[in-house]
Amino acid sequence: MKTPRWQRRKLSLRQRQLEIFTVAAQFILRLGKDRLPGGNPARKRHRQARWLVNHLLDLGPTFIKIGQAMSTRPDLFPIEYIEELSQLQDRVPPFKGQAAIAVIEQEFNKSIYALFKDFELEPLASASLGQVHRATLYSGEEVAVKVQRPGLSRLFQVDMQVLEKLLHWASYFLKDLKKYNLNQIYREFFELLYQEIDYIHEGKNGDHFRQNFADDQQILVPKVYWQYTTRKVLTLEYLPGIKIDDRAALEASNIDPDHVISLGISSYLKQLLQDGFFQSDPHPGNMAVDATGKLIFYDFGTMTEVKSMEKTQMMRTFFAVLRKDTDEVVETLVYMGLIEPMADMTPVKRMIAFLLDRFRDRPIDLQEFEQISNELYLMFEQQPFRLPPQMTFIIKALTTLDGIARALDPQYNLMAAAQPFIRSLAVSHKPGENRLGSLAQQTKEFVLYQFQKPSRTEMAIKRLESRIELGELQFRVKSVEGDRQLRRIYLAIKTMMYGILWGFSSVVGILVWSQAASLFLTGAIALTVFFFGLQTLRALLQLLIQERLDHLIRR
């Protein structure tokens, strides 16, 4: 088995920085090369995505986790990248069984067979931060032993420093990145990584999660064997199952995929809207289905708590989506900080209404967004959307769950899948709670809406009125394409001017230096050439990004 590069030697900050910056520079250059005319664009993107995946695997756990997070964002990255990056969930190479035994024996200061009656060297599963081995206790119980990869703490310390520098340079060249609060997301990301490698913390999360679903017979959560658990070793009840997105295996076991979709969506709605404690990394490796159709949850290293106020707003948003109440959805999204208020919210409301009308009862088809591409561009130009750090993990979890549901049924119905959760709200009651407060009120309003909702004719008239009201938007966005062209022209002229200054300073510098070379003059010439070269590169990157954005909007 080939040892990964990040494990082959003692980590050096300078050498690690060189490795990461080299991969980043190569990737940018390859993207630039692919913009040259000729060839199939989709095939080029697939090739670059495969190259990126291979190098992320080579760079190690930190970048594998980053790639896994990217694979859940089809709204940000081309589909070719999503398809390739999603394979990171399954392509993480395992480490040797003997290395796992060494970690266990070091943690407990005992021989492996003083702890377990039997321990399988071949791992059941391998992830970016650890791997799972099947074992048997002397009591006869079968367990799954999760063992952390050696050297992760030191690796994270080094990678944190390198990525901080990378973000600094990216923010310098691309000033628009500052508004996305990437530094906060970066800190949250590493905070979660450090939580994930503390298996005692994960065990406590598992116990909490198990308690939340104690009354649900359709959800299985493995219990923790605390006497066999440390910060680097976690021993759990062995609960085998079918991978949740394996439709063929589910049908072969006579398990209805629609039942699995409904169970998964309802369980997540409960986590988000009732418990306020949810698994923020629900990829197919962390969820399975047992032989009777029950849903099994694994891996509780990345759990996120939702504040009470945000939970209430998410309840309002959920039921507003079910009622197709555009104004309520926009109001709650503004309240949660996901949308920045503007003087004219018409473009935002038009897009939300479009989403509710087209995709509430079926998965999103990105091609249909061409119908409102101008409005989308106008919104992104004005930047009305924001993403608070905690909401990043909520959206990541929901988009991943949506991907699982699509794998089981490309045309699944969110409304139908959520019905068991909605019904459970009407009958759930816990001692000391006022009938679940706002949840009960929202459920009541939704039931009333179902009885009082307008007829098809009334809805058609309402849609017509809405289009008339929003008609001014059509006149307003006619200039958007012109604005895009003017911005590209401005950036092209800016790039050209800096390029001319760069070339001029280089030529003049060489001529002057050849006539009267001195240390001071050499330094001044080098600084001038470097400054204009840097400004040229920065302007060129801005132009390329603007062209890419325009291309995505027109696509």
N, C-alpha and C positions, 0 to 999 in steps of 0.2 A: 504494500500500500504506500503510495507516494505521500510524503509528509508535506503539508501545506507550507507555503513560503513563510507565513507569519509565525510558524512554529519551528522552523529549521535552525534558528539561531537566537541568540540573546537579542531582545528588541533594542534598537537604537533609534532615538527620536529623529536624528538627521536622516538616517537611512530609510526609516518608515515614511518620513515626509517626502523624500525623493520618490519612493515607490508610488505614493498616492498622487502626488502632483504630476508625475509622469503619466499615469493612467488617465487623469483628468485632461491633461494637455493632448494626449493621443486621441482621446474621445472627441474633443472639440475639433481637432484637425480632421478627423475622419468624417465628422458631420459636415464640415466645410467642403470636403472633397465630394461628398454625396450631393451637394447642391449644384454641382456641375451638370449641364444637360446630358441626356442620354441614359438609357437603362430604365428599369422598372422601379419607381419610387418605393412601392410596398416591399419589393424584394430587397432593396437597399436597406430599408428600415429593419427588416427581419435580420439581415446580416449584421448590422450594427448592434442590434439588441442582443444577438447571440454573443457577439464579441464582449459586450458590456457584462452579460451574465457570467461568462467565463472569468473575466477579470475581477468581478465582485467576489466570486468564489475563492479566487486566488488571494484576494486581499484579506479575507477572513470574516469572522462573526459580525463585527461592526457594520461592514458594508453589505453583508448578506441581509442583515436586519433592515438596512436602508432600502435595499432592493425589494425586499418583501413588502415594505410599506408602500413603495412606488407601485407595486403590482396591483394594489387595491384602489388606484386612482385613475380609472379610465377617463375621468373628466379632465385630467391634466396631461396625460401621456398618450401617444398614438397606440392604437390597438395592437400593432405588431410588438411594441415594447411590453405591453401588458401580458400578451401571450407568452413571451419568452421569460419575463421576470417572474411570472406565476410559477414557473418550474423550479424556482429557488426553494419552494416549500418542500420539494421532493429530491433535489439534487445535492443537498448538503452532505458531504462525505463523512462517514463515521470515523472515530478514532479507535485504536486497538483496544480489544477487550482487556488485555493485560494492563493497559494504562488506566482503564476504568477501575479495575481491581485495586491498583496502587492508590488511586484517590480515595476509595472506600476504606482501605486498610489504614491509610494515613489519618483519615477523619476519625475513625473509631479506635485507632491504635490496637486493632485486633486482626487476626487472620480472617479472610473472607469466609472460611468454613466454620469459624466460631460464631459467625453472624447468621449465615444461611446454610440450610441443608443442601441446597443446590443453587448454582448460579450459572446462567448461560452466557458464554463469552460473546456469542453473536448477538448484536443489539436488535431489539424489536423495531426501533425507530431511531432516526438520527436527526437532530435539529441543529440550528446554528450555535446554540449555547450549551448543548448537552445531548446525551442520548439515553435511551431507556433499555434496560436489560430485564429479562424475566428471571425470577428467582422463587425459591420455595423456603418458607420458614420451617423451623423444627416443629412447629405446631401443626404443620401440614398445609397452611394457607398459602395460596399462590399470590405473589406480589409483583409489582413493576417497580424497579429501582432506577430512578433517574439520577444520572451522574454528570456533574459539570465538567466541561472541557478544561483541561489544565491551562493555567496562565492567562485567564480571561481578565482579571482585575488589572494586571499590568498592561495588557493590550488596550483596554478601554482608556486608561490614563494617557497613553501615548496618542491614540486616535483622537481623543478629545482635543488635545493641543493642536494636532495637525488640522483637523476640521475647523477649528476656531480660526486658524490662519487662512484657510481656504475661503471661509465665509467672509472674512475681512477683505480679501482681494476681490471676491465676487461683488461685494457691496460697493467697493471702490469703482469698479468698471461699470456696474449696473446700478445706478442710484435708485431706480424704481423698486429694487428688491427690499429697500428699507421699510417700506410700508407694509410688507408681509410679516414683519416681526420674526424673521428667521432665527435670530439669536435666542428668542424665547422658546421657539420650537426645538432648537438645538439642545437647549438646557433640559427641556422636558424629555426629549428623546433619551439623553444619557441618564437622566434620573430614573426613567423606566428601565433602562438596561441594567443599572445597578440593582434595582429592585428584583429584576428577573434572575440575577445570579445569587440572590439570597433565598435559598430554598426553605428556610424557616418562615420567611415572610410569605412565600408561595403556599406553604402548608396552612398557615393561618387563613390566607385568602380562600383556600379550598374548603376549609371547615365552615367559614362564613357563607360561602356560596352553597355548600351542601345544606346548611341550615335553612337558607332562603327557599330551597326547593324540597324541604322535608315532607311537605304535604302533597307534592305532585308525584304521582306514581309513574308518570311517563318520562321523568327526567332522572337520570342516574349520574351520581357524582362519586368518584372513588374516595374512600375514607383514608386518612393519613395514619401511618404507623409511626408515632412520634419517637418510640424508643430506637427506631432505625433511621432517624432523620437528623441531618445537620445542615449547616449553611451550604454545603456542596453535595449533599446526598439527600434525596427525597424518596421515601418508600411509600408506595400507594397500593391500595387494593387493585388486584388485576381484573380489569373489565374489558375483555376483547370485544370488538365490534366491526361492522362493515364501514368503510370510509364513507362519510356522509354524501359526497358528490358522485359516488359510484352507482349510477342508475341501474346498470346491467346487473350488478351483484344484488342490489336491493330487490329488483323485480324477480330475480332467480330465487330469492328467499321469500317471495310472496309478500313483500312489503310495499305498500302504496307510496310512491314518491311524493304525491300531493299531501299525504299525511305527514311525511317528514318535513316538507316545506312549511306546512301550517304549524307543526310542533316547534320548528326552529324560529320562525317569526314570532309566534306567541311567547316563546320563552325569552326572546330578546326584548320584546315590548314590556314584559314583566320586569326584566332586569333594569331597563331604562326608566320606565314610568312608575313602577311600584317600589322596587327595592332600592333604586339609586346606586346600584353596585353591579357593574357589568364587566364581562370578559371583553377586552378591547382588541383581541387578536383571534377572531373566530375562524381561522383558515381551516381547510379540510383536514389537516393533520391534527387539529385540536378538538374535533367533533366526530362522533361515530354513531352508528345505530346497531343496537343488539338484535339478536335473532327474533325477538318478539315485537320489534318496531319502536322500542324505547330509545330516547336520545341520550347519548353519553357525552359528557363534557370532560376534557382533559386540559391540563396546563393552565394554572392560575397565577402565573408570574406577572401578567400584564392586566391587572384589574384596575378599573377606574371608578371613582365615586362621583356621583352627580349631586351637586348642591341642591338643597330643597327648593330654592327659588327657580333654578334652571329646570328642575324636574317638573315643576308646575307649568312652566312655559312650554316645555316639550309636550306635556299632556294637551295643552291648548292647541299647539301646532298639529299634533296627531289627529285630534278630533276635527279641527278645522279642515285638514286635508280630506278626511272622510266626508265632510259636508261640502267640499269644494268651495270653501269660503275664502276667496282670494284676499280680501281686506284683513281678515283675522290672521291668516298665514303671514302676510307681510308685517303686520303689527307685532306678532310674537317673534319673528326673525329679527326685527329691529331691536326689540326689547332684549333679546339674548346677545345682541352685538354681532350677529351674522351679516346684517345689512346696515350700511351706513346711511342715515337719513339724508335725503337730497331735497332741493326745492321742488323738483318735479319727479315724483315717484312713478310716473306713468310707464316708463320702460320696464321697471321692475315688476309692477303689477301685471303688465301685459305678459311678461315671461312666466310669472307664477300662474296666471290664468291659463296660459298655453300648456304648462306642465300638468296642472290639475285636470284640464279637459282631455288631454291626450293620454296621459300615462298613469293616472291614479289606479286604473284597473288592469294595467298591463305593463311589462317592462319598458324602459326607455329605449327608443330607437334614435341614436344620435343623428342619423341622416335627416330626420324630420325637423331638426333644428335649423335647417337651411331656410325654412319658411320665416324664421324670425332672426336671421343672421345679422341684419342691420341693427336691430334692437340689442342683440347680444354685444355687438361691437361697441355700441354707444355706452352700454353699461360698463363694460370692461375699461373703456377709455376714461370714464369718470370714476372708476373704482368704487362702486357702491358696496361691494362685498368684502367682508373681512372674515377671518377665521381665528377666533380666540384659541389659545393652545389646547384647552381641554376639549373643545369641540372638534379638534383635529382627530382625536381618538374615537369620538362618537361617530363621526362621518366615516372614518376608516373601518370601524366595526360594521356599520350599516352597509357600506359598499361591498365589503367582503361577503356579508350574508346575502346580499343581492346576487353576487356572483355565484354563490353556492346554489341558490334557488334557480337561477338561470340554467345551471348545469343539469339540474334535475328536470326542469320544465322551462324552455325558453319563453313560453307565453304564460307564465304563472300569474295569478290574479292576487295582488296585494290585499284587496278588499276581502276576498274570500278567505285568504290565508289568515287574516287577522280576526275573523269571526270568533274562534274559540276564546281568544283573549278578551274580546269585548263582552262575550257572554259571561266569562268568569268574573268580570267586574260587577255585574249585576247581582251576583250571589255571594261574593267574597265579603267576609266581615271578620275583623280581628278584635279581641277584647281591648278596650281602652281607646279604640279608634272611632271617629264619627263617620262611620260608613265610607271610609276612605276619602272623605272630604271632597276635594275638587274633582277627583276621578269619578265619583258617583255623579256629581253635577254635570260633568262633561258627557258622561254616558247618557244621562237623562236628556240632555239637549240633543244628542245625536239620535236617540230613539224618537224624540218629538220631530226632529227634522225628517226622519224616514217617513213619518205619517203625514207631515205637512209640506213635503217638498213639492215644487211646482210640477205641473204636467209637462209633457214634451213640447207642446205648443208654447206654453209660457216660458219654458227654458230657451226655446228658439228665439222668441221675442227678446228675452233678456240678453242673449248673446248678441243679437243684432244691435240692441241699444248700446251694449258695451263697445262694440266695434265702432259705432258712430261716435261715442264719447271719446274713444281713443284715436279717432281718425286724424286728429292733429299730429299724431306721432308720425304718420306716413309722410306729411309734408316736412316734418322736422328732420327725418332721417335720410331724406333724399340727398342731403349734402354730406352724409357720412363717408361715402366712397370718395368724394372730392377731398374731404379732410384727410383721409388715409393717404391719398396720393400726395397731397401737399406735405404731410409729415415725412413721407419717404423721400420726397425731393429735398426737403430741408436737411434730413440726415445724410443724404447722398452728397449734397453740397458741402456740409460740415466735414464729412469724411475726406472729400476731395481737397478742401482747403488745408486741412491738417496734413494730408499726404503731400501736398505741394510744399508746405513749410518744412516738413520732414526731409523731403528730397533736397530742397534748396539749402537747408542748414547743413545737410550731409556733404553736399558738393562744396559749398563755401568753406566748411570746416576742413575738408581734406586739402583744399587749395591753400588756405591760410597756414594750416599745420605743416604742409610741405615746405613753406617758405621760412617759417620761424617757429620751430618746434620748441615747446617748453612744458614743464610739468603743469603749470597753472593753465596755460592755453589748452593743453590736451584735456585737462579735467573739465574746463568750460565747454569745449566743443562736445565732449562725450555727454555732459549733462544736458546740453541743448538738444542734441540728436535724440537722446533717450526720452526727454520730455515730449517732443513732438511725435516721436514714434509711439509712445504710450497713449497720447491723445488720439492718434490715428487709429490704433488698435481698438481703443474704447469706442470711438465713433462708429467703426466698422461693425463691432459686436452689436451696438444699438440698432444699426441698420438691418443686420441679419435677423435680430430678434423681432423687429417691427415687420419685416417681410414674412417671417414665419407666422406671426400672429395674424396678419392679413390673409395668408394662405389658409390657415385653419378656419377663419371666419367664412371665407368664400367656398370652402370645400363642401 
